[in-house]
């Protein structure tokens, strides 16, 4: 019996992809061929015949399809349904956060931890592995701070492909074991994610693998783009005023902005688009520094450190794309320290029942900071992205101990909970 998530794909025999385009210089590359970076060493962007999409489908037709990532198939690059590698990429909820609301604007958490492998990395890797299958690739490799490697391992296993994953030696143990449990070969590296990326690049010729590093292939961004398509759909083909997004490599922020511009081009969104806010940790904030200095590119951040390992990216190859999206949208980049991140995680868990990952907690801390500084107002509706389940990260042990063979001092239990 076919899974419901595939019901809307049976007729998906082609897409509206026209070509790929260098994100810096605009030169074109043919679709349906294996590509990494452009000749200039910059990310390639997938381009579509948007007028044809507008003629082909309506918003009402989309609403009648299953609420999954593939609802938006006309905006996605996979040409043949048989090549789709799926683990059930359903829509993720928008959860109101009353404790953060101080005015007429809503504050909502978009909880991406509900996706396969427990993080938003499922979106990008689902698309990248599907396109790898379509293009005949069999061996894939990537650097990861944890969740991307877990997603690659899962989707590669589903597709029957080999996966090689390199992660910093302080990657959370849960992530490393998850990667191995799903069939990938995984190594800890005595360095940061940029060091892991260098090893992937150096091993390409000897190992014959395809490099799935962030933005070094064109399709992870198309998977992450579905966050923007889905968000507009959930808002009734409107958008929030501001989006706070935890930013390391920045694929999701770039992808969402691409989605909003594509929807605007076909008339599904009006002139008002959300302000995009890149959230980083103060111990690794190259995008924030570049934004504040007014530069187009971000310099390498030395001695990067933060409890939010997913945004510990000292140098992002898509730095200029992140900065363009932030500036073009009228948004900003903001950094928060680790103490504020951990405090936000603990508070939202205890007050709202939502267990955030550290990167998601960074958006809460950033929202509070931006509100205090007047960079957002209580009247604006804000969406904060929680990019992974908090269950994937170490949590402090605050449990007590009871001797069931002795009388219990019940009043002491109440005091312990305050």
N, C-alpha and C positions, 0 to 999 in steps of 0.2 A: 504494500500500500504506500503511495506517495505521500510524503509529508505535506501538510497544508502550505508551508512556506514556499514550496515549489509550484503551487497551483498557478500563481500569477506569472510563471516564467515559461510555460509550455510554448507560447507563441513568440518568445524573445529570440528571434533568429538573426537579428541584425541590430546595430545601434546607429546613432547619428554622429559618430565620431568622424571628423574630417581630416584631422592631422594633429601632430604634436608641435609645440612651439617653445622655443627657448624663452625662459621667463625673464631674461635680462635683455637680450637683443631682438627677440621676436622672429628669428629665422625659423623656417618650417622643417619638420621632419615627417616622413611618411608614417601613417598608422600601420598596424598589423605587422610590425617588425620589432625585434628586440632592441630596446634602447636603454641606456643608462642616463648619464648627464649629456647636456648639449656640448657642442664643440668648444664652447667657452667655459665648460666645467660647471654649468649652472643647471638647476632643475628644469625638467621639461614639463609643460602643462598640456593636458588633453583639451583639445578644442572640438566643439560640436556645431552642427548646423542647427542653431537655436530657432530659426524661423520654421524649420521642418518639425522640430519638437513641438512648437506652438500649434502647428496645424494637426499634429498627430494625436495629441492627448489633451484632456481637460482636467481641471482640478477635481471635478465631480467624479470622473472615471478613476482617478487615483484613489479617492476616498472609498471606493467600492472594493479595492484590493486589500489583501491582508496587511496588517500593520507591521511590516517588517522593512528591512533595508532595501529589499528588491522591489518594493512598491514604486520606486523611482527609476525603474530600469531604463527609461528613455534618456535619463541624464547620466547614465553609467556606461563604461566602455566595453563590457563583455558582450561579444557578438553572438555566441552560441550558448544556449541554455545548458547544454550538456557539460560545458566547462565550468559552470558555477560550482564552487566548493563552499558549502554552507553548513553551519552548525546551529542555525536558528537565530538569526540576527534580528530579533524583534525590537520594536520601539522601546525606548527607555522613558521612565516617568519624569514629569516635572513636579517636584514636591514643594509645596509652600512652606516657608520658614517663618512662622509668626514672630519668633523671638528676635528676628533681624529687621522686622518691618517697623518703621517709625513714622510713616506717612501714608499717602494714598497709593503709592506705587507698591506692587507686589515684589517680594524677593523669593525666587524659586531656585531649587537645586535640581539640575539635570543629572540624574543618577546613572552614569554609564557603567557602574559596577554590576548592572543586571545583564550585561551582554555575555556571550560565551567567553570563557577564560577569565571572566570577572573584570574586564576593563575595556575602555574605548579602543584599545589597540586591535580588538577583534575586527572593527570596521575596516581599518586600513589593510590588515593582513589578509582578511577574507578576500578583498578585491585584488591585492597584489598576487596572492597565490592562485586565484581564479585566472588572472591574466597570464601568470606563468604557465599554467596548464594550457591555456589557449595558444600560447606562443611556443610550446614544446619544451619548456625548461624542466629539468628534473632534479637539479641540485641547487639549493639556496643557502645563503649565509647572511648573517647580520650581527652587528653589535647591539647590545641592549642593556638598559638599567633594570630589566626584569620583565615587565608586562608585555612588551613587544616580542621578546623572545618566546614567552609562553604562548602568545597568539600564533606566532610563526610555527612553533612546534605542533600545535593542535591542528592548524589548517594544512600544514605539510603532511602530517600523518593521515588526515582525511583524504588528501589527494594522492597518497602513495609516493611522496617525494622525500628526498633526503634534506635534512636541515642541520646546519652547523651554526652554533650560537656562542658568542663571546661576551662575557659580562665582567664588570669590575669586581674585584675580589670581595668588596663589601656589599654586594647585591644581597637583598634579603633572602634568607635560606629557603623560604617558602617558594619564591620565584624560581630559584635554581633547581630545586627538586621537581617543581611543576614542569619545567622545561624538559628535564630528563624523563619524567614519567610519561610524557607524551611523545617519546621516541626520538627527540633531537639529541645530537651530540653537543654537549655544553662544556665550556671551559671558563674558569675564573682567571682573570688577568690582573696583574699587579699594576693597575693604572686606572684611568677614568674612561668614559665611553668613547672619547676621541682616540684614545690608545687602542681600544678594541676595534674601532672602525679602521684604523690604520692596518691592523692585522688582517682584517677581512679583505681590504684592498690588496695587500701584499700577497695574499694567498690565492687570488683569482686565477692566475696563470697556472700555478702548480696544481690546484685543486679542481679547476674547471667549474667553479660555482658562480652563480649570479648574485651580485651584491644587492641585497634588499635594504640597505641602510636608509635612514630617513631622507626622503627627497632625492635619493640617488637613482630612483626609478620613478616612472610617472604615475603609478596607479595607487599607491597608498593614499595619496592626497585625494583621489576620487572616492575612495572608501570613507575617508574622514569627512569628505564633503557632505555625506549623507546626514551628518549632525545638523548642518544648516538647513538642508531640505526638510528634515524631520521637524526641526524647531519651527520653521515657518508654517508647516502643515499643522502642528499642534496649536499654533497661535491663530488658526483660521486664516492662513495666508496673510499674516501680518508678522511683525517682529517685536521683540522687547526693545526697550530703550538702550540697554547696555548689556554686554556679555563679558563676564570675567572668566578668562581661560588660562589654566596653568600652562606655561610656555617653556618648553625645553627646545626641541627641534622645531616646534611650531606648526607641524603639519595640519593639525586640526583647525587652528586659527586661520591659516591660509586657505584651507579647504572650505571652511564656512563662509569666508568672505567671497570666495569664488562662487559658491552656491547662491549667495544672496545676489551677486551681480548677474548671474545667469537667469535667475528668477525675475529680476528686475527687467532684464532685456526682453523677456517674452511677455511682460505685462502682468505677471502674477504678484509682484510686489510694487508698491508705490515708490515715491521719491525718498521716503524716510527709511533709512537702513540703520541697524544698531551700531552703536559705538563699540568698537572692539578693544578690550583691555587685556594686554599681555601681563600676566602675573608671574613674577619670578621670586626666588629666594635671595635675600640680601647677600648670602655667601656665594651666589652664582647668578649674576644679573647683567650679562653682556648686552641684552636687548634694552634693558632699562637705561643703562649708561649711554648706549648709542642714541636712544630716543631723546634723552635729556641733552646730549651734545649736538643733536641735529644732524648726525651723520647718516649716510645711506647704508653703510655696512657696520657690523659690530666686531670689535677686536676680541681676540682670545681672552677669556677670563682666567687669570692665574690662580692656582691654589683653590679651585672650586670646592665648596663643601656646603652641605645642607642635609637635614633629615628627610627632605622631600627628594629622594634620589631620582625620581622620574623627570624632574626639571633641572637636574644637575648636568647641564650640557654647556661646556665652556665655549664652544664655537658651533654655531648652527649654519649649515650650508645655505639654508633659506632665510638667513638673517634679513636681507633686503626685502624679501616678500612679506615677512612678518611686519617689518617697519612700515612698508607701504600700506598694508591693510589697516594697521593701527592709525596711521596718519590720514589716509583717505577717508576713514570712517569717522574722523573727529575724536578718536579714542586716545588712549595713553598707555604707557607702560609703568608698572609699579612693583616695588620690591618689598617684601615683608620678612622679618627675621624668624628664626626657628622657634623662638619662645612663643611668638604670636601664633605660629602655625600649630604647634602642639596644644596651646590653650584653646584655639578654635576647634580643633578635633575633639577635645575632651568636652567642651561646652555643647557643641551640636549633638554629640552622642547622648549626653545626659539630659538635655532639654528637649531635643526633637526626635530622638530615637533613630537618627541617621548616622551610621558609622562611616565616616569619611576616611579616605586615604590621605596621607600627608599633603599630596599635591592638591586634592580637592579642598582640604582645610586651608590651604594657602589662599584660595579664592575668597573664602569667608573672611580671613584676616585682611585681605586686600580690600574687600568691599567696605569693611568697617573703617579702615584707614582712609580710603577715598571719600567716604561719607563725612568723616571728621574734618578732612581737608577741603571739603566743598567741591570735590571733583565729580561727584554724583549727588543727586538730591533725593530726599525721601519720597518725592513725587514720581520718580522714575521707576519703571519696572525693570528689575535686574535678574539675569539668569547667571547662576554660578555653576560651573561645571565640576562635578565630582567624577574624576576620570577612572576610578577603580574602586572595588570593594575594599573597605577598611580591614576586612578579614584576612587580606593577603599580606598584612604588615604586622610586625611585632607590636604587641600591646602591653602596657604595664600590668603587673600582677598586683592587684589591690584587694585580693580576697583575704578573708579572715579564716581562723581555724577554730573548730568546735570539737569538744570531746563528747561524743554521744552517750558516754557512760557516766557522765557527771551532770548535776543539775545545771540548767542554763540560766544565766542572768539575762532575762529578756530585755531589760532596760538598756543593757550594754549594747545589744544589737541595734537599738534605735540610735544610740549615740554614735555608733560606728558608721552609720549611714549618713551622718550630717557633715 
